[in-house]
Amino acid sequence: MLTLSAFDQILCHATNIFCQKKELTPFVVHKDLYNPKKTGPRSNREINVPDVQLIDAEGENRGVVNTSEAMAMAQEAGLDLVEISPNAKPPVCKILDLGKYKYQAQKKLLKRAKSKKSSTLKKSRCDRTRIRTTLRSRCAML
């Protein structure tokens, strides 16, 4: 049987009293703390399909390969097996460095955001120019 120290007993008693007053359940655990959602592509042991279309580190197509064989090839190369196209039949996986892949994807995302921001600025400048010329021509008519 588990025995609690005096401090733990006081803490449990205080928690139960607090929860009874507030009508809460003690020790509520948020499920996302233990099951965090993963972002990005599946890699290595997360790939749970029997066969994959494999592209090796040099970019050569190896064809349909068993997932365990693909994992072994990736470990021999000292790289990761990353699922590139999960919706394909069979899924397309590539042997590459996962950290480098994520870094490049982040750079692409930042570049797109920067490009979108600059195009918005250019558009607003054009709109201002059109408004000025329209006002000038209308003022000239008066």
Sequence and secondary structure as in RCSB ss.txt:
>XXXX:A:sequence
MLTLSAFDQILCHATNIFCQKKELTPFVVHKDLYNPKKTGPRSNREINVPDVQLIDAEGENRGVVNTSEAMAMAQ
EAGLDLVEISPNAKPPVCKILDLGKYKYQAQKKLLKRAKSKKSSTLKKSRCDRTRIRTTLRSRCAML
>XXXX:A:secstr
     HHHHHHHHHHHHHHHHHT  SS   HHHHS    S  BGGG   SEEEEE TTS EEEEEEHHHHHHHHH
HHT EEEEEETTSSS EEEEE HHHHHHHHHHHHHHHHHHHHHHHHHHHHHHHHHHHHHHHHHHHH 
